Amino acid sequence: MADLLLRAREIADEVLFPAALDVDQRGEVPASHFDLLAEEGFYGLAVPAEHGGAGAGLEVAGGVMEAMAGGCLATSFTWAQHHGLVFGLAATGRPALRDRYLAKAVRGEIRGGVAFAGAIPQPPKLWAKRVSDGYLLDGEAPFVSGWGIIDLLQISARDADSVRTGPDGRVDGGTIVSGLIPAEPADGLSVEPLSLVAAQGTNTVRLQLTGYLLPAEQVVSESTHADFVAGQTFGSRMNGCFPLGLTGRCARLIEQAGRPQVAEELRLQQDQVRSQLDAGLADPSTMPAARAAASALAFRASGALVAAAGSGAVVGAHHAHRLVREATFTLVASSRPEIKAGLLDLLGKPV
């Protein structure tokens, strides 16, 4: 496992980071980046060995994601979505579906993404209506990364027949249906590309679905809303790797700019936030605050890098300019109302 982490750091430093400015300016990740990650086994990073993966634990998997994020956020964020797909396939109670896709997904021969942001909000943005041969999906998936790069999308929606609507119009509970669909335009599915402040190479889009059929044989899981939300705790922990990775890269560049004491202080704060995120797995009520702290740290670290770099950071292409925008991206990507509240508290407090 140590070799896996070492190799991730080598790829981040020798392949991803040297190309990151070009990826940022062009808004396109080279296909060779994803091919390399597949060849090196990173598409099956945390998948148990019995399913052909590396079976990496939290420390290694988190370290790999931090390293990749510090190399190129667009590459790492797109690649990371794939793990939601493989986790869903590894855990599904439908063996035929797992047998059809999982081995290829672990090898990176099939590449995937996830779209669950439509199922969680209050009220939901994406609904599923049971029919004889599956579910009809209606609504929107507001933030889907990897479009045009991935092959399969694991999409989640709230089962319209399972919810309770209170007198105030609030939708409570219900079942969340998750299933696999081809990541391509089709009848009942329209695609709107999104213009992002950073990581444009993620090819992030908004999907609008109207009577789109999710076949019964492609359904990965059906879970209660409460269980689904509880399962997002681990996702929040791993999403915290992106701002931690950006902070680590900023610290290295600040040190190279002749400010080693500032870099060391940022690394100490990085360690503290990482510990907060780990603790959030044992006490999920603390995870939103920890996740907010991670993005707030990246935002401050990138600002420190701009100050250390001086005027060159705001003239033309510069890593500091890129990292400030990428830190901004982490303030809202994969966020939740509780994380937003934590960020506003951290960023709005008196200095």
N, C-alpha and C positions, 0 to 999 in steps of 0.2 A: 504494500500500500504506500509506503514511503516513496517508492520508485514512481508510482502514479502521480503523486503530488509534485515530485521533482520534475517529472516530464511536463506536467501542466505549467509549471513556472517557466520552464525552458520555452515552451510554445508561446506563452504569453509574452515573454521578453524578446524572443528571437523572430517570431512570426507576426503575432497580433499587434503588439505595440508599434513596431516599425511601420506598419501599414495603416495604423488607426487614423491618422490625419487624412490620408487619401480616402479611406472608407467614409469618414465624416463628410468630406467635401463632395464626394461623388454620390453619397447616399446609397451605396451598394456594397454588400459584403462579397468578396470573391468566393466562388463556389469551392475553391481549393481550401479555404479555411474549414468549411464544414466537412469536406472530404478527409482532411487531415485528422480532425477530431474523431471521425468514424473509424479511420484506420488505426488510431491509437487506442480505441476501446472506450472513448469517453461518452458515447451514446448509451452505454450500459453501465455508467459509473456506479450507481447505487442499487442496481438490480441484483437480487440475490443470485449467488453462484449457481443454484439449481436451475435458474432460468437463463444461464449463460452470461450473466453480468459480472462486474468486478466485485460487487457486494461491499462497496466502500461504506464505512460508517460516517457519522456526522462530522468528525474532525477532519477526515480526509476529503469527503465530498464538499464540505464547506470551504476547506482550503483551496480545493480545485476551482470552485466557483469564484472565490475571491481573486485568485490569480488570473483567471480568464477575464473577469470584469475589469481588473486593472490593466489588462492588455488591450481589449477592445470591447466596449459595452454593447455595440450593435451585434457583434458576433456572439458574445456570451449570453445576452438576453434572448436572442433567437434560439440558440442551442438549448438553453435551460428550459424552455417551454416543452421541449420533447420529453422531459422527465415526467411531466404530468401525465402524458400519454402512456409511457411505459409502466408507471406505477399503477395506473388504472387497469392496464392489461394484466399485470402481475397479480392484482388483487381481485379481478373479476370472478364471479361465480359461474361464468359461461365458458367452459373449457374450449369449445369450438372456436370462439372468438380469440381466445388467448393463443391457441395453436395456430391460428391463421396468421396472426400479426406479430406476436411478441418477439420471436427469435429474430425476425428481420429488423424489428425496431431496435433491439439491443445492438445489432451489428451496424445500425445506421443505414441499412439498405432501404428501409422505410423511415421517413422523418416526419415528426408530428408536432402539433401544437395543441393548445388548450384555449377554451373560451367558456369561462364560468361566470364572468362579470354580469351577464344578463340574468342569472338565476338568483343571485344573492340579494340585490337591492330591495328596498321597501318603497314602493311596490316593485315587483320583478319587471325586468325589461323584456324577458323572453319566456314565452309560455309553451307548454307541451299539452296537446290534446290527444288522448288515447283514441286510436281507431283500430280496425280489425287487424291491420298488418303492421302496426307500430305506433308512432306518434307523429302528429302534424305540429310543426314548430312555427310560431308566429311571434314577431317582435324583432328585437335587435340584440346582437352581440357587439357591444360598443368598442372593444379594444382587443383585436386579434392580431398577434404578431407572427411573422413568417410567411405571409401570404405570397404565393409564387415561389416559395422556397421549400415548404413542407408538402407532404403528400396527403396526410390525414389530419383531421381536426377532431379532437374530443370536445364536444359541445354539451353544455348543461343548460337545462331549462326547468322551470317550475311547472309541475303537473297541475293544470287548471282545475281538475276535478277533485283534487286532494286538499285544497286550501280552505281556510275559514276566513270569512270577511266580517269584521266587527262593525258595530253601528257607526263608528267613526270612519269607516272605509278602509281601515288598516287590514292588510293581508297577513295572516299568521300561519306559521307552520307549513304543512304540505310536504309533498315528495319532490325531490329533485332528480330528474332523469338525465343521465349522461350517456352519450353514444358517439359513435364514430361516423364522420361523413367525409367524403372526398373534399380536399381543399381546392375547389375549383368552382367557377360560376356554374349555375344550373337554374332550371325553372324553379321559381320560388325563392331564389337567393340572389341578392344583388350586393355589389361590393363597392364601398366608398374608400379610396385611399385617404390616409390622414397625413397631414403635414405636422411633424413633430419638432420640438425645440432641439432635440438631439436624437441620436440613434435612428436616423431616418432609414438606415440600411436594414432595420428590423422588418421593413415592409409591413407596417402596421395598418390595419384597415378596420372599418366598421361594416358589419354584415347586417343586412336587413332580410328577414325571412318571412315569407308569406305562404302559408300552407305547404311548407317544405317537409317532405316525408323523411323521417328517421325510421328506417326499417327495424322491425322487432329484432332481427338477428344481429343488428349492429349496436344494440343497447348494451353498454358496459356495466351500468349499475343503476339502481333505484334506491335512494336513501332518504331518510327524513332530513328536513331542512336543518334541524338542530345538529344531527350527526355530520352533515356536509360542512356546516360552518365550523364545527369543532375540528374537522379534518384540515381546515385551512391554517391552523396554528403552525404546523410543520412547514407549510408553504411560506408563511410569513417569516419563519426563521431563515429559510433558504433565500428568500428575496432580500433579506438583510445582508446577504453576501455581496450584493451589487454595490451599495454605498460603502461597505467596508473595503471592498477591492479598490474603489476609486480613492478612498482615503489613503490606502497603502501606496498607491501610485503617486498621489500628490506629495506624500511624505518623502518619497524617494527623489522626486524632482525638486522639492524644496531643499533637501540636503545637497543635491548637486548644484543648487543655486547659492550655496554657501551659508545656509541657515540650519545647521545640524541640530541646534537646541529646539527650534520650532518643530522640526521633523520628529525628534524624539518625543516631544510632548504629544504630538498627534498620534504616534504609535501607542503611547500609554493609554490615550483615550480610546483608540481603536480596540485595544485589549479589553478595556472596561466594558465597552458596548458589546463586544462579542460575548463576554460573560453574561451580560444582561439578556442577550438573545437566547443563549443556552438555558438560562434559568427560566425563561418564558415557556420552555417546553414542559417543565415540571409544574409551573403555575401560569396557565394560559391567560389569566387576567392581567399579567404584567407584560405580555408580548406586544400589544399595541404601543406601549410607552417605549419599549426597547427598540421596536422597529422605527419609531419616530426618531429616537436618539441616533440611530444609524444614519438616516438621511440628513438630519441636522448636522451631524459631524462631517459628512461628506461635503455638504454645502459650505461649511466654515473652512474645511481643509482646502477646497478649491479656491475660495476667496483668498486664503493665505498664500496659495501658490501664485495667484495673480499679483498680489502685493510683492512677493519675493522676485517674481520675474520682471516686474516693472512694465514700462510702456510697450515692450515687445509683445506682451500678452494680449493686447487689444488691437494690434496692428497685424492684419493678415492671418494666415494659418498659424496656430500655436496650440500646443497641448493644453496650456492653461485655459485658453478660451474654450476649447473643446470640453475639458473636464468640468468647468463651471456649468456649462449647459447640460452635461450628463448628470451632474449632481442634482440639477433642477429637475431633470427627468425622474430621478428616484423619489422626489418629493410626492409624486402623484401616481407613478406606475405601481400596480399591484397594491394600491392603498385601500383603506377602509375608513369609515367615519371616525372610528376611535383613533386611528393613526393620524388622521387629519387634525383632530382635536389636540393630540399630543404635540404635533409639529407646531401648531399655532401657539400653543403654550410655550414651547421652547424658543421659537423664533420671535415671539412677540413680547417676551419678558424684558423688563428693564435691564440695562447693562451696568 
